[in-house]
Amino acid sequence: MKPGDLVRWTHPDDEGLGLVLKVVSQPDRIGCGEAVIMWLPSKEHPAGHTGCYPARHHYMETISEAR
């Protein structure tokens, strides 16, 4: 995961698309890492939102990598 990647949150109760703004720490074998993600508006968050999320999570997938 790196800044500029487009990610998808796949939780059945609140799916969403987001843009990775900053990687705080990369995932490794003992931790999930952290990334700041700007989420586009969704059903649960009509205004969108930005926050720090695990960089490796079973509900998050990278759908387009930045160059």
PyMOL CGO cylinders between C-alpha atoms (Angstrom):
from pymol import cmd
from pymol.cgo import CYLINDER

trace = [
    CYLINDER, 0.00, 0.00, 0.00, 1.25, 3.46, -0.91, 0.3, 1, 1, 1, 1, 1, 1,
    CYLINDER, 1.25, 3.46, -0.91, -0.09, 7.01, -1.25, 0.3, 1, 1, 1, 1, 1, 1,
    CYLINDER, -0.09, 7.01, -1.25, -2.35, 7.35, -4.27, 0.3, 1, 1, 1, 1, 1, 1,
    CYLINDER, -2.35, 7.35, -4.27, -3.68, 3.78, -4.17, 0.3, 1, 1, 1, 1, 1, 1,
    CYLINDER, -3.68, 3.78, -4.17, -7.43, 3.39, -4.60, 0.3, 1, 1, 1, 1, 1, 1,
    CYLINDER, -7.43, 3.39, -4.60, -8.90, 1.01, -2.03, 0.3, 1, 1, 1, 1, 1, 1,
    CYLINDER, -8.90, 1.01, -2.03, -12.27, -0.61, -1.47, 0.3, 1, 1, 1, 1, 1, 1,
    CYLINDER, -12.27, -0.61, -1.47, -13.89, -1.38, 1.89, 0.3, 1, 1, 1, 1, 1, 1,
    CYLINDER, -13.89, -1.38, 1.89, -15.91, -4.57, 1.39, 0.3, 1, 1, 1, 1, 1, 1,
    CYLINDER, -15.91, -4.57, 1.39, -17.85, -4.89, 4.65, 0.3, 1, 1, 1, 1, 1, 1,
    CYLINDER, -17.85, -4.89, 4.65, -21.43, -5.91, 3.76, 0.3, 1, 1, 1, 1, 1, 1,
    CYLINDER, -21.43, -5.91, 3.76, -22.95, -3.20, 6.00, 0.3, 1, 1, 1, 1, 1, 1,
    CYLINDER, -22.95, -3.20, 6.00, -20.91, -0.31, 4.56, 0.3, 1, 1, 1, 1, 1, 1,
    CYLINDER, -20.91, -0.31, 4.56, -18.99, -0.68, 1.32, 0.3, 1, 1, 1, 1, 1, 1,
    CYLINDER, -18.99, -0.68, 1.32, -16.87, 2.23, 0.15, 0.3, 1, 1, 1, 1, 1, 1,
    CYLINDER, -16.87, 2.23, 0.15, -14.06, 3.57, -1.99, 0.3, 1, 1, 1, 1, 1, 1,
    CYLINDER, -14.06, 3.57, -1.99, -11.11, 5.52, -0.67, 0.3, 1, 1, 1, 1, 1, 1,
    CYLINDER, -11.11, 5.52, -0.67, -7.82, 7.09, -1.61, 0.3, 1, 1, 1, 1, 1, 1,
    CYLINDER, -7.82, 7.09, -1.61, -4.67, 6.41, 0.44, 0.3, 1, 1, 1, 1, 1, 1,
    CYLINDER, -4.67, 6.41, 0.44, -3.24, 9.79, 1.46, 0.3, 1, 1, 1, 1, 1, 1,
    CYLINDER, -3.24, 9.79, 1.46, -0.35, 8.62, 3.66, 0.3, 1, 1, 1, 1, 1, 1,
    CYLINDER, -0.35, 8.62, 3.66, 1.09, 5.36, 4.92, 0.3, 1, 1, 1, 1, 1, 1,
    CYLINDER, 1.09, 5.36, 4.92, 1.95, 5.83, 8.60, 0.3, 1, 1, 1, 1, 1, 1,
    CYLINDER, 1.95, 5.83, 8.60, 3.48, 2.36, 8.94, 0.3, 1, 1, 1, 1, 1, 1,
    CYLINDER, 3.48, 2.36, 8.94, 3.73, -0.60, 6.57, 0.3, 1, 1, 1, 1, 1, 1,
    CYLINDER, 3.73, -0.60, 6.57, 2.24, -3.95, 7.56, 0.3, 1, 1, 1, 1, 1, 1,
    CYLINDER, 2.24, -3.95, 7.56, 4.74, -6.56, 8.67, 0.3, 1, 1, 1, 1, 1, 1,
    CYLINDER, 4.74, -6.56, 8.67, 4.57, -10.10, 10.00, 0.3, 1, 1, 1, 1, 1, 1,
    CYLINDER, 4.57, -10.10, 10.00, 3.43, -8.96, 13.46, 0.3, 1, 1, 1, 1, 1, 1,
    CYLINDER, 3.43, -8.96, 13.46, 1.31, -5.88, 12.70, 0.3, 1, 1, 1, 1, 1, 1,
    CYLINDER, 1.31, -5.88, 12.70, -1.28, -4.54, 10.29, 0.3, 1, 1, 1, 1, 1, 1,
    CYLINDER, -1.28, -4.54, 10.29, 0.34, -1.14, 9.74, 0.3, 1, 1, 1, 1, 1, 1,
    CYLINDER, 0.34, -1.14, 9.74, -1.64, 2.10, 9.43, 0.3, 1, 1, 1, 1, 1, 1,
    CYLINDER, -1.64, 2.10, 9.43, -2.71, 4.35, 6.57, 0.3, 1, 1, 1, 1, 1, 1,
    CYLINDER, -2.71, 4.35, 6.57, -4.60, 7.63, 6.35, 0.3, 1, 1, 1, 1, 1, 1,
    CYLINDER, -4.60, 7.63, 6.35, -7.48, 7.12, 3.92, 0.3, 1, 1, 1, 1, 1, 1,
    CYLINDER, -7.48, 7.12, 3.92, -9.91, 9.67, 2.48, 0.3, 1, 1, 1, 1, 1, 1,
    CYLINDER, -9.91, 9.67, 2.48, -13.21, 7.86, 1.91, 0.3, 1, 1, 1, 1, 1, 1,
    CYLINDER, -13.21, 7.86, 1.91, -15.67, 8.98, -0.74, 0.3, 1, 1, 1, 1, 1, 1,
    CYLINDER, -15.67, 8.98, -0.74, -19.30, 9.55, 0.30, 0.3, 1, 1, 1, 1, 1, 1,
    CYLINDER, -19.30, 9.55, 0.30, -21.23, 6.34, 0.99, 0.3, 1, 1, 1, 1, 1, 1,
    CYLINDER, -21.23, 6.34, 0.99, -24.61, 5.28, 2.36, 0.3, 1, 1, 1, 1, 1, 1,
    CYLINDER, -24.61, 5.28, 2.36, -23.34, 5.29, 5.95, 0.3, 1, 1, 1, 1, 1, 1,
    CYLINDER, -23.34, 5.29, 5.95, -21.16, 8.41, 5.52, 0.3, 1, 1, 1, 1, 1, 1,
    CYLINDER, -21.16, 8.41, 5.52, -22.90, 10.75, 3.03, 0.3, 1, 1, 1, 1, 1, 1,
    CYLINDER, -22.90, 10.75, 3.03, -20.27, 13.49, 3.48, 0.3, 1, 1, 1, 1, 1, 1,
    CYLINDER, -20.27, 13.49, 3.48, -17.30, 11.12, 3.19, 0.3, 1, 1, 1, 1, 1, 1,
    CYLINDER, -17.30, 11.12, 3.19, -14.61, 11.10, 5.85, 0.3, 1, 1, 1, 1, 1, 1,
    CYLINDER, -14.61, 11.10, 5.85, -10.86, 10.77, 6.43, 0.3, 1, 1, 1, 1, 1, 1,
    CYLINDER, -10.86, 10.77, 6.43, -9.13, 8.74, 9.10, 0.3, 1, 1, 1, 1, 1, 1,
    CYLINDER, -9.13, 8.74, 9.10, -6.41, 6.31, 10.08, 0.3, 1, 1, 1, 1, 1, 1,
    CYLINDER, -6.41, 6.31, 10.08, -7.13, 2.66, 9.25, 0.3, 1, 1, 1, 1, 1, 1,
    CYLINDER, -7.13, 2.66, 9.25, -5.25, -0.64, 9.35, 0.3, 1, 1, 1, 1, 1, 1,
    CYLINDER, -5.25, -0.64, 9.35, -3.17, -0.94, 6.16, 0.3, 1, 1, 1, 1, 1, 1,
    CYLINDER, -3.17, -0.94, 6.16, -3.89, -4.68, 6.13, 0.3, 1, 1, 1, 1, 1, 1,
    CYLINDER, -3.89, -4.68, 6.13, -7.47, -5.64, 6.93, 0.3, 1, 1, 1, 1, 1, 1,
    CYLINDER, -7.47, -5.64, 6.93, -9.64, -8.47, 5.62, 0.3, 1, 1, 1, 1, 1, 1,
    CYLINDER, -9.64, -8.47, 5.62, -12.34, -5.99, 4.51, 0.3, 1, 1, 1, 1, 1, 1,
    CYLINDER, -12.34, -5.99, 4.51, -9.92, -3.74, 2.60, 0.3, 1, 1, 1, 1, 1, 1,
    CYLINDER, -9.92, -3.74, 2.60, -8.59, -4.42, -0.89, 0.3, 1, 1, 1, 1, 1, 1,
    CYLINDER, -8.59, -4.42, -0.89, -6.42, -2.38, -3.23, 0.3, 1, 1, 1, 1, 1, 1,
    CYLINDER, -6.42, -2.38, -3.23, -8.24, -1.95, -6.53, 0.3, 1, 1, 1, 1, 1, 1,
    CYLINDER, -8.24, -1.95, -6.53, -5.79, 0.38, -8.30, 0.3, 1, 1, 1, 1, 1, 1,
    CYLINDER, -5.79, 0.38, -8.30, -2.16, 1.00, -7.42, 0.3, 1, 1, 1, 1, 1, 1,
    CYLINDER, -2.16, 1.00, -7.42, -0.52, 4.40, -7.80, 0.3, 1, 1, 1, 1, 1, 1,
    CYLINDER, -0.52, 4.40, -7.80, 2.42, 4.54, -10.20, 0.3, 1, 1, 1, 1, 1, 1,
]
cmd.load_cgo(trace, "trace")
